[in-house]
Amino acid sequence: MRPFYLTLAFATLATVSAFAQHSATITVTDLGTAAPVVNATVSLDGNFISTDAAGQAVFSGLADNTYDYSVAATCYSPGSGTVIIA
């Protein structure tokens, strides 16, 4: 099993409602080569998204909260962590 890094990027979405909505981008890369891991499965708040060609999974419409996430990919050790949206 090869380990991989999880890189988190956060972007704020404009919204007309009284509640803030945000997005979280989780980028999955190979530890040894830094290449993106394509088709890794990322779970956040009960939603599952496969990473794209850049190794990214984007979760939109997130309210301020603390979210647990997990990542799994063939031939890689699974990973997990927490994202705080504020």
N, CA, C and O of each residue as an XYZ file, in Angstrom:
344
protein
N       0.838     -1.180      0.000
C       0.000      0.000      0.000
C       0.882      1.242      0.000
O       1.816      1.352      0.794
N       0.582      2.157     -0.880
C       1.323      3.404     -0.931
C       0.518      4.477     -0.214
O      -0.693      4.577     -0.406
N       1.181      5.277      0.607
C       0.451      6.348      1.297
C       0.190      7.515      0.350
O       0.866      7.665     -0.668
N      -0.789      8.330      0.692
C      -1.036      9.529     -0.088
C      -1.298     10.695      0.836
O      -1.675     10.521      1.995
N      -1.090     11.899      0.303
C      -1.336     13.134      1.040
C      -2.733     13.629      0.756
O      -3.273     13.402     -0.326
N      -3.311     14.296      1.710
C      -4.581     14.968      1.532
C      -4.339     16.461      1.684
O      -3.855     16.920      2.718
N      -4.674     17.198      0.665
C      -4.516     18.644      0.709
C      -5.903     19.260      0.700
O      -6.737     18.907     -0.134
N      -6.148     20.162      1.603
C      -7.462     20.774      1.698
C      -7.410     22.222      1.249
O      -6.498     22.967      1.610
N      -8.391     22.608      0.466
C      -8.517     24.000      0.047
C      -9.970     24.388      0.267
O     -10.876     23.589      0.026
N     -10.186     25.585      0.714
C     -11.537     26.026      1.014
C     -11.861     27.265      0.188
O     -11.029     28.157      0.023
N     -13.066     27.300     -0.316
C     -13.516     28.456     -1.082
C     -14.897     28.839     -0.579
O     -15.723     27.970     -0.300
N     -15.145     30.105     -0.464
C     -16.441     30.586     -0.005
C     -17.331     30.855     -1.209
O     -16.900     31.470     -2.185
N     -18.548     30.400     -1.138
C     -19.515     30.635     -2.201
C     -20.420     31.789     -1.806
O     -20.802     31.920     -0.643
N     -20.762     32.626     -2.778
C     -21.705     33.703     -2.518
C     -23.109     33.108     -2.411
O     -23.455     32.171     -3.131
N     -23.888     33.650     -1.526
C     -25.250     33.136     -1.350
C     -26.186     34.277     -1.013
O     -25.778     35.282     -0.433
N     -27.434     34.113     -1.379
C     -28.404     35.152     -1.097
C     -29.137     34.884      0.211
O     -29.821     35.766      0.731
N     -29.001     33.700      0.734
C     -29.709     33.368      1.968
C     -28.983     33.938      3.185
O     -27.873     34.460      3.083
N     -29.633     33.823      4.321
C     -29.052     34.337      5.560
C     -27.961     33.416      6.088
O     -27.177     33.827      6.943
N     -27.891     32.183      5.601
C     -26.899     31.228      6.080
C     -25.768     31.104      5.086
O     -25.998     30.973      3.884
N     -24.554     31.146      5.583
C     -23.385     31.040      4.713
C     -23.281     29.626      4.167
O     -23.516     28.655      4.885
N     -22.934     29.519      2.915
C     -22.693     28.243      2.253
C     -21.254     28.265      1.757
O     -20.801     29.255      1.183
N     -20.547     27.175      1.980
C     -19.145     27.102      1.602
C     -18.892     25.832      0.805
O     -19.748     24.951      0.722
N     -17.704     25.752      0.221
C     -17.294     24.513     -0.425
C     -15.950     24.098      0.152
O     -15.179     24.927      0.636
N     -15.685     22.800      0.091
C     -14.402     22.257      0.522
C     -13.848     21.430     -0.626
O     -14.554     20.591     -1.185
N     -12.595     21.661     -0.979
C     -11.921     20.881     -2.011
C     -10.873     20.024     -1.331
O      -9.981     20.535     -0.655
N     -10.985     18.722     -1.512
C     -10.004     17.793     -0.966
C      -9.198     17.260     -2.137
O      -9.752     16.667     -3.063
N      -7.883     17.472     -2.093
C      -6.990     17.036     -3.156
C      -6.176     15.850     -2.659
O      -5.550     15.918     -1.601
N      -6.188     14.774     -3.417
C      -5.506     13.545     -3.035
C      -4.315     13.349     -3.969
O      -4.473     13.294     -5.188
N      -3.104     13.241     -3.375
C      -1.892     13.057     -4.170
C      -1.073     11.889     -3.633
O      -1.172     11.536     -2.458
N      -0.269     11.298     -4.501
C       0.625     10.201     -4.139
C       1.778     10.751     -3.310
O       2.375     11.764     -3.675
N       2.094     10.098     -2.205
C       3.148     10.559     -1.300
C       4.519     10.575     -1.977
O       5.299     11.506     -1.772
N       4.817      9.557     -2.779
C       6.138      9.461     -3.389
C       6.346     10.340     -4.594
O       7.426     10.900     -4.779
N       5.311     10.469     -5.428
C       5.471     11.190     -6.694
C       4.784     12.549     -6.712
O       5.052     13.356     -7.602
N       3.924     12.816     -5.772
C       3.104     14.031     -5.709
C       2.102     14.106     -6.860
O       1.483     15.148     -7.073
N       1.936     13.010     -7.602
C       0.966     12.971     -8.694
C      -0.441     12.860     -8.116
O      -0.633     12.243     -7.069
N      -1.429     13.455     -8.791
C      -2.803     13.337     -8.308
C      -3.281     11.892     -8.381
O      -2.916     11.152     -9.295
N      -4.098     11.500     -7.411
C      -4.706     10.171     -7.413
C      -6.106     10.323     -8.004
O      -6.982     10.943     -7.400
N      -6.304      9.753     -9.184
C      -7.581      9.840     -9.895
C      -8.494      8.712     -9.423
O      -8.034      7.600     -9.164
N      -9.780      9.001     -9.313
C     -10.815      8.035     -8.926
C     -10.695      7.530     -7.492
O     -11.200      6.452     -7.176
N     -10.036      8.291     -6.620
C     -10.096      7.983     -5.194
C     -11.507      8.340     -4.726
O     -12.107      9.281     -5.245
N     -12.031      7.617     -3.771
C     -13.364      7.905     -3.240
C     -13.219      8.714     -1.966
O     -12.591      8.277     -1.002
N     -13.813      9.907     -1.974
C     -13.761     10.800     -0.819
C     -15.169     10.898     -0.243
O     -16.126     11.173     -0.967
N     -15.289     10.675      1.055
C     -16.571     10.765      1.748
C     -16.523     11.943      2.716
O     -15.590     12.071      3.508
N     -17.535     12.799      2.642
C     -17.649     13.942      3.547
C     -19.123     14.166      3.823
O     -19.903     14.344      2.887
N     -19.516     14.162      5.072
C     -20.898     14.439      5.474
C     -21.887     13.490      4.789
O     -22.987     13.902      4.421
N     -21.501     12.233      4.620
C     -22.393     11.249      4.020
C     -22.450     11.266      2.508
O     -23.179     10.474      1.911
N     -21.701     12.148      1.875
C     -21.651     12.227      0.413
C     -20.337     11.645     -0.086
O     -19.287     11.847      0.525
N     -20.399     10.928     -1.190
C     -19.217     10.310     -1.779
C     -18.953     10.929     -3.144
O     -19.857     11.025     -3.974
N     -17.697     11.353     -3.376
C     -17.300     11.916     -4.663
C     -15.976     11.278     -5.067
O     -15.087     11.105     -4.234
N     -15.846     10.928     -6.344
C     -14.573     10.419     -6.865
C     -13.715     11.590     -7.305
O     -14.224     12.577     -7.836
N     -12.413     11.479     -7.083
C     -11.511     12.552     -7.479
C     -11.400     12.622     -9.002
O     -11.507     11.611     -9.697
N     -11.182     13.834     -9.500
C     -11.058     14.068    -10.938
C      -9.600     13.905    -11.388
O      -8.771     13.396    -10.634
N      -9.296     14.329    -12.591
C      -7.944     14.194    -13.148
C      -6.895     14.959    -12.352
O      -5.711     14.628    -12.411
N      -7.316     15.982    -11.604
C      -6.395     16.757    -10.760
C      -6.320     16.177     -9.350
O      -5.637     16.732     -8.489
N      -7.015     15.069     -9.105
C      -7.031     14.459     -7.780
C      -7.927     15.189     -6.800
O      -7.764     15.049     -5.587
N      -8.879     15.972     -7.313
C      -9.717     16.797     -6.441
C     -11.158     16.314     -6.356
O     -11.738     15.857     -7.340
N     -11.718     16.425     -5.162
C     -13.140     16.201     -4.919
C     -13.676     17.479     -4.281
O     -13.161     17.925     -3.256
N     -14.709     18.068     -4.886
C     -15.255     19.338     -4.409
C     -16.641     19.099     -3.815
O     -17.535     18.574     -4.479
N     -16.799     19.491     -2.564
C     -18.074     19.385     -1.861
C     -18.626     20.795     -1.698
O     -17.977     21.653     -1.099
N     -19.826     21.038     -2.230
C     -20.433     22.371     -2.194
C     -21.611     22.408     -1.234
O     -22.122     21.373     -0.805
N     -22.031     23.634     -0.906
C     -23.218     23.826     -0.096
C     -23.048     23.449      1.362
O     -24.010     23.028      2.005
N     -21.844     23.590      1.899
C     -21.572     23.221      3.288
C     -21.835     24.409      4.217
O     -21.380     25.524      3.961
N     -22.559     24.157      5.271
C     -22.792     25.170      6.301
C     -21.634     25.145      7.294
O     -20.860     24.188      7.329
N     -21.518     26.190      8.094
C     -20.493     26.220      9.137
C     -20.687     25.019     10.054
O     -21.763     24.826     10.619
N     -19.638     24.214     10.196
C     -19.725     23.009     11.006
C     -18.370     22.311     10.956
O     -17.456     22.746     10.256
N     -18.261     21.237     11.702
C     -17.087     20.364     11.652
C     -17.510     19.078     10.958
O     -18.494     18.450     11.348
N     -16.765     18.688      9.927
C     -17.103     17.518      9.129
C     -15.952     16.517      9.155
O     -14.785     16.891      9.040
N     -16.297     15.246      9.308
C     -15.308     14.180      9.180
C     -15.274     13.750      7.715
O     -16.307     13.723      7.046
N     -14.088     13.416      7.223
C     -13.969     12.913      5.858
C     -13.076     11.674      5.866
O     -12.290     11.457      6.788
N     -13.219     10.870      4.812
C     -12.343      9.719      4.628
C     -12.025      9.582      3.147
O     -12.793     10.012      2.286
N     -10.879      8.974      2.870
C     -10.425      8.797      1.489
C      -9.977      7.352      1.321
O      -9.279      6.802      2.172
N     -10.388      6.749      0.217
C      -9.959      5.389     -0.112
C      -9.636      5.329     -1.601
O     -10.328      5.931     -2.423
N      -8.576      4.596     -1.938
C      -8.192      4.401     -3.340
C      -7.493      3.058     -3.471
O      -6.783      2.625     -2.564
N      -7.697      2.416     -4.586
C      -7.070      1.128     -4.847
C      -5.559      1.256     -4.765
O      -4.983      2.187     -5.329
N      -4.919      0.339     -4.073
C      -3.458      0.273     -3.896
C      -2.900      1.348     -2.957
O      -1.686      1.544     -2.909
N      -3.755      2.043     -2.217
C      -3.322      3.065     -1.276
C      -3.906      2.765      0.103
O      -4.970      2.155      0.217
N      -3.214      3.190      1.128
C      -3.747      3.098      2.489
C      -4.871      4.137      2.623
O      -4.747      5.245      2.101
N      -5.960      3.793      3.313
C      -7.025      4.767      3.497
C      -6.597      5.907      4.413
O      -5.686      5.747      5.225
N      -7.246      7.045      4.284
C      -6.936      8.193      5.135
C      -8.230      8.828      5.631
O      -9.306      8.598      5.079
N      -8.101      9.629      6.682
C      -9.265     10.318      7.214
C      -8.827     11.570      7.936
O      -7.642     11.762      8.209
N      -9.782     12.417      8.241
C      -9.477     13.650      8.947
C     -10.737     14.436      9.220
O     -11.849     13.926      9.087
N     -10.551     15.680      9.604
C     -11.659     16.568      9.938
C     -11.470     17.895      9.218
O     -10.357     18.413      9.122
N     -12.577     18.437      8.713
C     -12.595     19.743      8.068
C     -13.478     20.650      8.911
O     -14.593     20.271      9.269
N     -12.994     21.838      9.229
C     -13.798     22.818      9.968
C     -14.169     23.930      8.997
O     -13.296     24.593      8.437
N     -15.461     24.127      8.801
C     -15.967     25.190      7.953
C     -16.500     26.273      8.882
O     -17.362     26.011      9.720
N     -15.988     27.479      8.732
C     -16.446     28.590      9.583
C     -16.469     29.878      8.798
O     -16.826     30.924      9.339
